[in-house]
Amino acid sequence: KNTKHRKVNPMRKYMTIVVGAIIMAAAVNLIFEPLELVTGGFAGLGIVVKELTGHLWDGGIPVWLFMVMTNIPLFLIAIKLLGIKSMFNILLGTITYILALKFIPIYDFKIDDLLLASLVGGAISGAGLGLVFSASSSTGGTDLLATIIHGYKRHFSVPFILTVIDGSIILLGAMV
């Protein structure tokens, strides 16, 4: 009866993380990547890297593979700083996001209005990220990087650091 001390059902929390990560990956593979729109986060940076490595690797380095390569060192640092116990939910979100990026097919809906596509993609991605955040988790990437930086630069807030990182990725994408 006392809602303060009621435990959240762990299975519900995990399912919220999984569903949110899958929704985020769907936005990347169905809207952002086919239209070569760059979103924030490591997925957006992965889209830029895919474009830049197209001449080295047939089609460029896949976004999901880039996410694996960049998240592994972040996790090792975060485990040292935050402890392994606090990393389980983030690991679940990250692995689900990467697997969904790998297995959801990249499909171009042939959307001509890029502004509308970016708004719809942002809304879908934001809904997925909102679900993940509501379960006190993240999908790794820039969220985790911002948390790590905040551990060393306490005078900057995590949202501020995240805004700078994601804004830089979007500017890089605009240049590419």
N, C-alpha and C positions, 0 to 999 in steps of 0.2 A: 504494500500500500504506500510505502514511502518511496517516491520516485527518485530521490537522490541516490539511494543505495541499490537500486535495481540494476542488475547486470544486463548489458546488451547481449542479445543472442549472438554468439560468435559466428554461427553459420550464416545468419542474416548479414552480418558485417562483411564476411568474406564474399558472399554473393553480390553485395552492393559494389565491392571493389572490382570483382570480375566483370559484372555487367557494365560498369562505368568505363573500364579499360577497353572493353570490346566496342562500346559506342565511340570512344575517342579514335580507335583504330579505323573504324568504319568511315569516320569523317576524313581521315587522312587518305585512305585508299580509294574512296569513292568521290571525293571532291577535291582536296588539296593537291594530291600527287598527280592525278590525270590532267589537271588544268595547270600544273606547274605553279601553283600558288604556294607561297611559303608561309607557314604558320610558325608560331613561337615554339620553343622547346627543341629537344634533340630531334624530333620528327621533322621539324622545319629545317634544321641544319642538315639532316639526312637527305632531304629533298635537294638542297643546294649541293651537297657532296655528290649525290647521284648525277646531277647535271654536270658537275665538273669532272667526274671520272668516267663519263660516257665513252670517251675515246680510249680509255685504258681497259675497261671491263665492258663486255657487251651489255648495253643498257645502263651502265653505271653500277656502283655499289648499291645494293638494295637498302632501302630505309631500315628495314628490320635488322639487317646485319650491322649497319652503322650503329644502331641503337645497342646491340649486344657489345660491340667493341668499345663504345664510350661509357656504358653503364658499369662494366666490370671494374675498372679502376675506381670509379666513384663509390661503388659498394664496399670495396676493400677499405677505402679511406673512412667511409661512414661507419662501418662496423667498428673500426678502431676508435672513432670519436664518440659515437652514440651507443655502442654496444649491440651485440647481435640480437638480443631480445626485442629491441624496438624496431628492428629492421624487417621482421617477418611480414607485416602488412605491406610495407613498401616493396619488398621482394615479390610478393603475390601480385601486386598491381603492375610492377615492371614486367614480370614474366608473362602475365596475361596480355599486356599491351603488345609486347614483342611478338608473341605467338599469333595474336590476332592480326598484326601487321603482316606476318608471313602468310597466313592462311586465308584471309579475306582477299578475294581477287581484286586487282586494280581494274576498275571499270570506269570508262569515260561516258558520262551521260550526255555528252555533247551540249553542255550548257554554254550559251553564247554570252550571257551577261555575267562578267567576272565579279562585279560588285555584289550581285545577288548570290552568286556561288560562294563568295567569301563570307557573306552574312549568314547564309544557311550553314556552311561548314563551321563557322565560329559558334553558332548556336548549338549545333549538334555536339561539337567538341567540348564546348562549355558545359553542356548538360552532363556529358560523360565525366568530365573532370569534377564537376560539382558532386556527382555521386561518389567518386573516389575520395574527394576531400571530406565528404560528410561521414565517411567511415574512418576518419583520422588517418588517412593513408596518402600515398602519391604514386605516380608511375615512374619514379626515379628521374633521370634526366636533369633538366635545369632546376626542378624543384629541390632535388637532393643537392645539386651543386650550390644553390643559393643557401641552403641550410648549412652546408660545410663552410662556405665563405663567411657566413654569419658567425660561426664558431670562432673564427679568427679576427673578424672585424665586427665586433659587437655593436659599434655605433651606427651601423647600417642595418635597417630592418630587412627581414627575409623578403617581404613584398617589394621593397625598393630594389634589392639586388636582383630579384627575379625579373622585374620590369626592365632593368638595364640589360640583362643577359638576353631576354627574349626580344627586346627592341633591337639589339645589335644583330641578332640572327635575322630578323625581318629586314633590316637595312642591308645586310649582306646579301640576302635573297633578292632584294630589289636591284642591287648592283649586278648580280649574276644573271 
